[in-house]
């Protein structure tokens, strides 16, 4: 039955679609942050209102097995921009922290990596990134901007350098306090034990320590603790700022009418490029916490502030689609919509309100490679080129956008590196019946966590887990005792042999297979292991951009739009200046 549906789709696509060899098409690539696949009407949600995104699905193709290359923001976005697994560019962490937390970190997307924006800019496209970047800023000084979007192919940048965190919005709590409290308690214990031991050694005349030295030690410890507290207090001023190109225009960030401001920037960029090819990467801050919504949307949804944020984001998508219609650009523009990973199921506000989204039937969420963490919305809309109203169940990846966009722009793919994404157009146009991704490798930070195998001429989609995160409490759907699930040590359960699922029969990943329930059990695992061996051979050593040395805060890299360090403040983009209500 599935094959017959495919054949019908491909017949319609081939008969009705125009040639996609349109000269220099425009591209609007929309990525939402932490949006669950179950949050949208076109994926089955009945209570959230997403009419504009649903319109994209109705007029285009819906991918039902669209996979993020990583279940965390920074590595997922690196893979999206480059078409390569983040492990290849050093954008996958060996530690428990898998994203950039500070604007003054030295790590970031390496200069030698090639983004689709860089290739299209060389072809004469106008390119813009509006919204979230989260792939680094500076390397060695506070103004070298080696990792900045403008150094990776974007002509124009308006948005946040890192990400939208609870700490950025007063009253929303902190993602650091729990960890800092634990760190502080441990440090105080170590200081206390050290002082007691020194006093005992001094008392029994085994080790004479001058009082001045002991006082100096106490002073250094107190100074370090004080500096840490000051930094924690100043986090919002140091890290939560809005930039236009290289300039900070608002520090700290104001959430008032923020979505309207981002939307207006997108509308203006399209309006400036109606007669020239353009690429717009609209990278929403929604629906990552801290959640926010303007007065026109706050309190209007059935799902609290999270639902308000989703519905405001949908409104913004509608405004972007409207401007395409206004300038008669619909037929010339490919619009793609996705999320960087699944919903963050651990997100609960200080008042007990759910601030994470809905992953539908799928298990787990952000930071895990269960389907809830990596199966994301995937919509592709291009009137007259992509057949409207069809669904594709084949495995696809957000890495596929790189080769798809580059080839449509008439640019050859780079020959000096492995591109892991696959051009989607042959699948969309009916030239092939099955995804070119026979295998997809799912990393938890830098650790190979699971492998997906879709054999040729088979409906089965096998998925093998080498380890799985421990849910807390046991039997829940997330790591509630931690802000995100971790990838090694006591936080995971290793599996030997690997856990094996057939997603075509068990998409909820409820029933791991055994040699008794699947007669090819060991044969399937052997084939997957051989694929892992081949994949591992293709990896080459690169600098780890998410090492502790690269992610920690470096004062000399700190950007500040005022002369008062640790209390940076400016507002060159107030609502009054913009004429917003």
N, C-alpha and C positions, 0 to 999 in steps of 0.2 A: 504493500500500500504506500509506504513512504517513497519508494522509487517512482511509483506512478505520479505522486504529487510533485516530485522533483521534475519529472519529465514534462508535466503540464506547465510548471513554472518556467522552465527553460524554453519551452516552445513559445510561451507568451512573451518572455523577455526578448527572445531572438526576433520574433515577428514584429513586436511593437516598439522596441527601444530604438532610438536613433543611434547613429554611430557616436561613440564616446570620444572620438578623436577631435573634439571641439578644440579649436585653437586657444590655448592659454585660458582654461576655465578658472573661475574663482573658487576659493576654498574657505569655508567657515567650519572650523573644528571646535566643537563645544565639549568641554570636560567639566563635570560637576565633581565636587569633593565629598566623598563618603556617602554617595547616594546609593540606596539599596535597589536591587533590580525589582523588588516588589513594591516600590514607592510610586510607580507610574501606572496610569490607566491602561496604557498599551501593553503592559506586562501583567494585567489582571487586577490592579488595585481598584476598589470600588468606592473608596471613601475620600481619597485625596483628589483634588481637581487639577489635572495637568492637561488641559485641552490643546495647548500649543505644541507640546511635545507629542501628544497623541496624534496631532495633525501631521507631524513629521513621519510618524510610523505609518499612518494611513496612506500617505502619498509616496512612501518609499519602502525600503526593505528593513525588516526587523530580524536581527540576529538573536537567536535564542540561546546560543552557547558561545557568547562573546567573552573572552577571557583576558583579564588584566595580567600583565607580565609579572606583577608583584602585588601583594596585598597591602603595601604601604606606599604613602604618597611619593616620597623622593625617588625610590627606585622605579616605581611604576611610571612616573612622568619622564624619567631619563629614558626608559625603554620606548615609550610612546614617541618621543621626539627623534630618537635615533634608529628605531626599528631593530634594536639589539637588546638581548638579555642584559640587565643591569650589571651582572657579574663581569661582563666583558669590558665595561668602562670604569670599573672600580666603584660603582655606585650601589654596592651591596655590602652591608656591615658584617663584621665578624663578632661584634659586641652586641649587647642587648638593645642599644639605641640605633635604630635603623633609618633615622631621618635627621635633617638639620634642625636644631632647636634655637640657634642663635644667629643673628644677622652677621655677627663678627666671628664666624668660623672661617677657616681657610680652605675647607674642602668644597667641592662643587663639580659640576659637569665639566670634564676635562676639555681644554681648548681644542685638542686634536679630534674630538668627536664631531661628527657631521650630523647636523639636524636637518629636517626637511626645510626649515625656514632658511638655513644657510644656502642650500642648493637653489631654492626658488628665488631668493634675493639675487643670486648670481645670474639667474635667467631674466631678471628685470621685474620681478614681482615686488609690490609693496607688501611688507609683512608687519604684523602687529601682534603683540601679546597683551591682553587686557585681563587683569586679575592676578591669580596666584602663580608664582614662579617656583620657589622652594628647591632650587638647584644651585645655591651658592651665590656669592657676590664677589669677594676679593680674595686674593692669594697672599700677597706680601705686604701690601700697604692699604690704607683706607680709601684709596682712589685708583687702584689699578683695574678694578672691575673686570677681572679676568674671567669670572664665571657669570657675569651679568647677561641678561637676555640680549642686549645690543651687541654682545660679543659672540652670540650664537645664531646670528642671522636675522634678528628682528630689527626692523627700522624704528619701531616705536614700542615703548613699554609704559603701561600705566597700571600700577598694582602693588602687591605686597612681595617683598623679597623672600620672606620665609613662608609662614602659614598663619592661619587664623586660629589662635589659641585662646583657651579660657582666660589666661592671664592678660590678654589684650583688652578685655572688657570688664570694667569694674563691676563687682557684685556677682561674677560668674565663677568664682573659685579659681583654683590653680591646678595645673597638671604637674607642678613641681613640689608642692608643699608636702605631700605624703612622702615622696622620696627624700626631700630635704630633711624632714623630721627624723626619718630613719638614719640618714647620714649624720645629722646633728647628734642624735642619741649615741650612735656608735663612736663618734669623734669624742664626745664628752667622756664616755667610758674609757677610751684609750688614754685621754689626757689624765683622767683621774688615776688610772692604774699606773701610768708612767710616773706621775708625781709621787704616789705612795711607794713605788719600788725605789725611786731615787732617794726618798726620805729614809727608807729602811736601810739602804746601802750606806747612806751618809751616817745614820745612827750607829751602825755596827762597825764603822770606820773601814769598810771595804772600798768605798768609793767616795772621796771628798768632793763635794760640789759647792762652789761659792754661792752664797745667797743671791748675788747679782745674776749669776747664770740661771738659777732657778726662776728668778723674777723675769729675766729676759725670755725664757721659754714660755712662761705664762703669758707674757705680753704678746709674743708672736701668735700663740694660739688664740688669744682674745681678739687680736687684730684680724686674723684670718676668719674667725667666726663673724666678726662685725662686718667685714667686707662682703662675706657671703650674704648676710642679711640685707645689707644695702643693695646688693645686686638683685636679690629677689624682689625687694621693694621697687626697684627701678626698672624691672624687666619690661613693663609696658612702654616706658619711655625709650628704652634702648632698642627694642626689637619690633615693635608694632607701629610701623610707619608706612605711609603711602608715597610711592615714587612716580615721577614722570620722567622717563628716560633715566638720566643719572642723578637727577635732583630730588631730594626729599621735599615734598610739598605739604605733608601733614604728619606731625610727630608729637604725641602719639596719634594713632588712627582714630578717627571719629566714625561711629557706625551710623550716624544719622544720614538717611538717604543714600547709603553707600551703594546699594544695588542700582538705584537710579543713576548714580554717577558713573558706575561701570558701564551700564547700558548706554548712556549718552555718549560715552567715549567710543563704544563699538559703532553706534549709529553714525557718529561723525566721521569715523575712519572709513566706513563704507561709502559715505557721501563724498569723501575726498577722492575716492578711487572708482567712480562709476565708469570711467572711460579707460581704465587701465587694470590689468590683472592684479588681484590681491589675494593674500592669505591672512585670515584672522583666526588667531587661537584665542577663543573666549574661555578663560579658565576661572570658573566661578569660585568665590570664597564659600558660598553655600555648598553643602549643608554641614560643613565641619563646625564643631563647637569652637568658639562661642557662637551660639545661634543668635540671629538677629532678624528682625523684620520691620519694615516701615509701617507707619500708622495705617496705611491703606490695607495692610494684610495682617497686622498683628491681631490675634484673637479671632480670626475669621475662619480658620480651618477646623476640622474635627480632631486634629491630632496635636493640639498645643502649639508651642513655639516651633517645634520641628516641622509640623505640617504647614504652618504659616510661611516658614522659610522655603519649603519646597514649592508652594504655590506662588510665592514672589519670584522665585527663580524661573518658573514656567512663564510668568508674565513677561519677564525679561527676554526669554527666548522668542515669545510672540512679537515683541518690539523689533527684534533683529529680523525676523521673517517678514514683518511688515515693510521694513525699509528695502528689503530685496524686491518686494512687489512694487513699491513706489518707484524704483529706478529700473523696473523691467529686467531684473537680474536673475530671476528664478531659474530660467533654463540654462543660464551660464554658470550656475553656482552649485557645487557639491556641498551639502551640509551634512556633517557627521555629528552625532551626539553620543556621549558615553559618560561613565564615571571612572575615577582613577582606581577605585577598589570598592568592595562591598560596604554595606552599612556598618557603623561602629556600634555593635550591640552592647558594649560595656558602658556607653554614655548615659549616665543618670545624673540629673542636676542635684544641687544641694537640697532642693525641696522635694526630691523624689520623682520629678517629672522625667519621662523617657526622652532623652535628647539624641538617641540613635535611631536609625531608620529600620526598614523592613526588608529582609532578604527573601521573602516568599517562602517556598518550601525548603529552601536550601540551608544547610547546616553551617554554623559558625558565622564569622564576619571578618571585618577588617583585621589585618595582621595574621590571618590564618589562610591556609590553602584548601580548607574545606570549600565547597562550591559557594557558600555564602560570602566568602572573602574575596573570590576572584571572578565569579560569574557576574558580569555587569551589563547594564543596558548597552545595546549597540544598534543604532539607527543610522541609515544612510539614505539620503534624500537628494534626488537630482531629476527633476521632471523631464520626461522625454528620453531619458537615458537609463535610469533605474526603474524597473517595473514596479508600479505602486501596489501596496497592500499585501506583499508576500513575506513569508517568514522562512528563514534559512536555519536549519538545525545543525549544520556542520560546525565543527570547532573553528573559531576564528579568534584573532588576538588583536589587542590594541596596538601591537607592534606592526600590524598589517597596514596601518595608515601611512607609514613612511614610504614603502615601495609603491603603494597605490597613488598617493599624491605626486610623488616624484615622477613616476612614469606618465601620469596624465598630463603633467607639465612639460613632457617631452624631454626629460633629463635622464641620461643613463645612470643606473645605480653605481655607487662606488665599487671599484674592483679590488681595492686594497684592504677590505675588511669583510667579515661575515655579517650579512644582513639576515636576521632571524625572521623578520616579517615576510609575508607573502602578498603579492598583488591580489586584491580582491576582485578586480574587474572580470577576469575569466570566470570566476564563480558566479558573479552577478549577471554576466551576459550569457551564461549557459554553455560556455566553451569547455568547461569541466563540470563533472557532476559531484565531485567530492573535494573537500578542503585539501589544500596542499600540505597542511600540517598533519603528517602522520603521527608525529610525536610533539608534545608540548611539555616543557620542563618547568616545574613550579618550585621556585625558591622561597625559602623563609630567610630573609636577609641573604647572607652568602652561603646558606646551607641548602643543598638540594633536598627538598622535602617530599616531592611527589612527581610522578610522571603520568601523562595522559597519552594513551595509544589508541588511535582510530585506524584499524587495519583496512586495507583496500578491499572493496567489494563486501563490506561487512557493516551491519548496523550497530555492532557492539562498540562501545567506547570504554576501554579499560582504564582504570586509574589506580595506581599503586602508591601507597604511603610508606615511606621509610621511617617516619616518626610522626606523631600527632601531638598537638598541645594538650596539656591537662586543663580541663575546664574546672573552674572554681565558682561555686560549689560543684562537686561531681554530679553529673547528670544534667547540668545547665547547658546553655548554648554560648557561653563566653567565659573569659577569664576575669571574673568580677573582682578578684583580689588584686588586680593589676590593671593599669590603664590600657595596656595591650598585651596580647599573648606573646611569649618569648619563644626562642628558636633552639635552645640547647639546655643541657644540664638538667636540673631537677624540674624544669618547667615543661618538659616534653616526655613522652613515652616512646621509646624506640620499638621497632617491630621487625622481628626476624623469624619467619619470612615476612616481607612487607604485607600490610593490609591491602586487599585487592577488592575493587568494586567494579561493577558494570553499570556505568552511568545511564546507559540506554534503558536499563530495567530498574535501576535504583538511583535516581538522581538525588534523592535525599541522603544518600550515603549512610543508610541505616543498617545494612546487612552485609558485612564483609564476607567474601566468598572463602571457601575452604576446598581442599582437594576432594572432599566428599560432595560438595555442591557444584563444583566446576571441574570437569574431568581434565581440562587443559590448564589447570591452575599453574603447575610448575613450568609448563611450556610458555605460557604468557609471561610469567615473571622472568624467564630466561631471555626472551626477546626484549623485554623492557630493560633488563640489565645490560644487554649488548648495546642498546640505544644510548644508555647512560655512559657506557665506556666510550663510545664514539663521540658523544657530546663533550665529555670531559677532555678528550684529546684535542678538541677544537679550541679549548680555553688557553689563554696565554696570560702570564703574570703581568699585572698592572698595579699602579699605585692605588692603595685603598683610600678612597676619598672620604669614607666614613669611619676612619680610625679615630681613636680618642684624641690623638694629636691634631686631627683635622676638624673635629666637631666641637671641641671645647672653645669657650669664649676667649678671644684675644683682644685686649683693650686697644691695641694699636690698629686694629681693623674696624673699630667701632665707628659707624657713621652717626653724626649728630648735627642737626641743622641749627643748633645754637651753641654759644660758647660755654654754657653751664653743663659740664660733663656729669653724667649720671642723672641729669634732669633735663634731657633734651626736649625742647618744645618749639614748634612753629606751626602756623596754619596759613598757608598760602592758597588754600582751596576751601574756604568757608562756604557755607550754604548761601550766604548773602552775595558773595562774589559770583557764585554760579547761577544766582537767580532762582534757586530752588526754594520751595516753601519750607 
